[in-house]
Amino acid sequence: MYSMTNATAVPFAGHGASQAPDDRGRPAAGPVADADERTRDRVLSAVLEHGPVSAAELGDLLGFTPAAVRRHLDHLSRAGVIEVKRVAKSGAGAGRPARRYVLSSQGQSSLGNDYLGIAALALQELQKVAGPDAVRAFAVERFSEMERRYAPEIEKAGPDITDRAKALADALSRDNFVASAASIEARPPLPAALSSVQLCQGHCPIQQLAARFPVFCDVETEVFSRLVGVDVRRLSTLARGGHVCTTHIPTGRLSAQGPARPPAAPAGLNEVTNHQQERP
C-alpha cells in the first residue's frame, strides 16, 4: 500500500548549490545565495498552491516587488520546475493571453515518490499475471482507506453539496494534494441547476503511476462521488498532462442524496482538453 502523505514541502529550488549568481552574473556570497534559495522555495510553493498564477499575483501574495518575483520566476523556469501557461483573458476587448505560472512535469515529478517506478513495474507484472481487474482491485483497496478517513469529516459538513466539496478539499490538502474548491454560480439566463463546484488538486503523489494506469484516477473519481453524494465528472488530470486535476461537482441538488457511483464511460468522454480547462 502506498501512502498518500509522502509528498513533502518543495525541496528543490536551490538544487544543492552553495552559491548563486547575482543579477549581473557574479557569484553571490553564501548568505545571499541561501536567502535566494529560501525565497525561491516560497515562490515555488506559491505556484504549486495557487497556479496558474501571474507574477503580479505572486508578488501580492508574497510581498515582493515585480522585479524580484520575476527574477525568481526566471530562475525556476530555467531550472525546468515551472512553466508558463497562456490563458485567454475574458470580457470584451480582451487582448493578448495572460501569462500564468504552473509547475512543470519535472516539478511535479520532483515532488513525487521515489518508489513509483518500482510500483509501476510491479503493477505491470500483476496485470500480466492476473489481468486488468487485479490492478483495479488494487486501486480500489488503496483508495478505500482514503474514503474511510474522509467520510466522517465530510458527513460533519452537512447535506449541502458545496460544503461537502469544501470539506473534501480540506481533507485532500492535509494529504498534500494541494486542493481547493471554487464555487461557480450559474447566472441568468443560465438555469441555477448548472451551478457547480470545481475541485482542483495541484499535486498528485502517484502522478507517474496514474499516467500508466488511469484506473487510479477512475477509482479516485468514484470515491469523490460517493463522498459528496452526487455524480461528479473528472475534467482533467495531472496524469494526462493537465496542470491540475479538476473535478466538476454539480450543486443543482440542494443536498446530498446518499452515495452515488458515476456511470462508467470511456476516459476520453470524461476529460476535456487542457485548453478548455484553462477557462475560469
Salt bridges, closest charged atoms under 4 A:
ASP22 OD2 - ARG26 NE 3.28
ASP23 OD1 - ARG71 NE 3.18
ASP36 OD2 - ARG71 NH1 3.58
GLU49 OE1 - HIS50 NE2 3.96
GLU83 OE2 - LYS85 NZ 3.92
GLU125 OE2 - LYS128 NZ 3.56
GLU145 OE2 - ARG149 NE 2.57
GLU147 OE1 - ARG226 NH2 2.91
GLU153 OE1 - ARG174 NH2 2.40
GLU155 OE2 - ARG164 NH2 2.74
ASP175 OD2 - ARG149 NH2 2.68
GLU220 OE1 - ARG234 NH2 2.95
GLU222 OE1 - ARG136 NH2 2.87
GLU222 OE1 - ARG261 NH1 3.16
GLU271 OE2 - ARG240 NE 3.57
GLU278 OE1 - HIS243 NE2 3.55
